Amino acid sequence: MVSQILDGTGEDSTALALKILVAGGFGVGKTTLVGAVSEIRPLRTEEQLSKVGRTVDDTEGVDRKTTTTVAMDFGRITIRSGLSLYLFGTPGQDRFWFLWDELSQGALGAVVLADTRRLCDCFPAVDYFEHRRIPFVVAVNCFPGARTFAAEDVSRALDLDEGTPVVLCDARERDSGKEVLVRLVEYAGRFHTARILGPAEEPR
């Protein structure tokens, strides 16, 4: 059934909405990605960073950031006729993690945004989705001036499970963000199909 939904065959694919999470560290570009790809005006819950907040949040490397997501971002994109994705951007700071369990309910999968200048910041998101068996792709947001690493190097650095996709993207560009989402939907389809059919059908 999952494969039918994703490849456009079967009656159930005529009007389908899938829930996708966009996660990652503080200031990695989650709000930017959701806003760039959304075909509706995105819902944002951003607040100005306060002096108190700066003593809690690690802003090293993103010192020009002036706002932060305190609940979630929300957007929608149509991948093809009859298939839409509802995007939920998670807050990046540890103190808002109590929201993650609620946001992850019913999610098909997740995008974990990574910044090679602060790669360790996405470890918590990687651990979260791996432990809960939620399929995800790591999307390396190519910030200006940041060193570019091969996907294999990022995968090793994050100690990802074999087969977890790593892709390069520009969170500001709609087409780039859409390609990440398509890659996630394809991978999640194989992942969930393998869980239904058993270990002999592990995703690749």
SVG drawing of the C-alpha trace seen along z (x, -y; Angstrom):
<svg xmlns="http://www.w3.org/2000/svg" viewBox="-10 -41 46 53">
<polyline fill="none" stroke="black" stroke-width="0.4" points="0.0,0.0 2.8,-2.4 4.5,-1.9 1.1,-2.4 0.6,-5.7 4.1,-7.0 4.3,-5.9 0.8,-7.1 -0.9,-3.8 -4.0,-2.7 -7.2,-4.6 -5.9,-5.7 -3.4,-8.1 -6.0,-10.5 -6.0,-12.9 -3.3,-12.2 -1.6,-14.5 1.5,-13.3 3.0,-14.8 6.7,-15.7 8.9,-17.1 11.8,-19.5 14.3,-19.3 17.8,-20.2 19.9,-22.5 19.4,-26.1 19.7,-28.5 20.3,-25.8 17.6,-27.0 14.4,-25.1 12.1,-28.2 13.8,-29.2 13.2,-25.8 9.6,-25.6 9.0,-29.2 10.9,-28.6 8.9,-25.5 5.5,-26.3 2.8,-27.2 0.7,-28.8 1.7,-31.6 3.7,-29.7 2.7,-29.8 5.6,-30.9 5.9,-31.2 9.1,-33.2 10.0,-35.5 12.9,-38.0 15.9,-36.6 16.2,-38.1 19.3,-38.8 18.1,-36.0 17.7,-33.6 21.2,-34.3 22.6,-33.0 20.8,-29.7 21.0,-29.2 24.3,-28.5 24.5,-31.2 28.1,-30.6 28.3,-30.7 24.8,-32.2 25.4,-35.4 23.5,-37.4 20.3,-35.5 17.7,-37.7 14.6,-35.5 13.9,-31.9 11.0,-29.4 9.2,-28.8 6.5,-26.3 6.6,-25.3 6.6,-26.4 3.9,-25.1 3.7,-25.0 2.3,-22.9 3.6,-21.8 2.1,-19.8 4.6,-17.2 2.3,-16.1 -1.4,-15.9 -3.1,-14.2 0.0,-14.2 0.6,-17.1 3.0,-17.4 2.3,-19.2 5.5,-20.5 6.1,-21.0 9.3,-22.8 10.4,-21.9 12.1,-24.3 15.8,-23.7 16.5,-24.5 16.6,-21.8 14.1,-23.6 11.4,-23.2 11.9,-19.5 8.7,-18.6 6.9,-19.6 8.7,-17.1 6.7,-14.1 3.4,-15.8 4.7,-17.0 6.1,-13.6 2.7,-11.8 1.6,-10.5 4.7,-11.7 5.8,-9.8 9.3,-11.0 11.7,-13.9 14.3,-16.1 17.2,-16.8 19.0,-19.9 22.7,-20.1 25.3,-22.9 28.8,-21.6 30.1,-24.5 28.0,-23.1 27.5,-19.5 27.2,-18.3 24.1,-20.4 22.0,-17.8 23.1,-14.8 20.1,-15.1 17.6,-15.1 19.4,-12.1 19.2,-10.2 15.6,-11.1 14.4,-9.8 16.7,-6.7 15.4,-5.7 11.8,-6.1 12.3,-4.4 11.1,-7.4 12.8,-7.5 14.7,-10.7 17.2,-12.2 20.0,-14.5 20.0,-17.6 23.3,-19.6 22.4,-23.2 25.2,-24.8 25.7,-28.1 28.0,-30.7 31.5,-30.2 30.9,-26.8 33.2,-23.9 31.6,-21.4 31.9,-17.8 31.0,-14.6 27.8,-12.9 29.8,-9.9 31.9,-12.0 28.8,-13.5 27.3,-10.1 30.4,-8.8 30.7,-11.9 27.1,-11.5 27.4,-7.7 24.2,-7.2 22.5,-3.9 23.5,-2.3 21.2,-3.6 20.2,-6.8 20.3,-9.4 22.5,-12.5 21.8,-15.3 23.1,-18.8 20.7,-21.6 20.1,-25.4 17.3,-26.0 16.6,-29.3 15.8,-27.8 12.4,-26.2 13.5,-23.7 16.4,-22.6 14.1,-22.1 11.5,-20.3 14.2,-17.8 15.0,-17.1 11.4,-16.4 11.0,-14.1 14.0,-12.2 12.6,-11.8 9.2,-10.6 10.8,-8.0 13.1,-6.8 10.3,-6.7 8.2,-4.7 10.9,-2.0 11.4,-2.2 7.8,-1.7 7.4,1.0 10.3,2.9 8.8,2.7 5.6,4.2 7.3,7.0 10.0,7.8 13.8,7.5 14.5,9.1 13.3,5.9 15.5,3.3 15.5,-0.1 18.4,-1.0"/>
</svg>
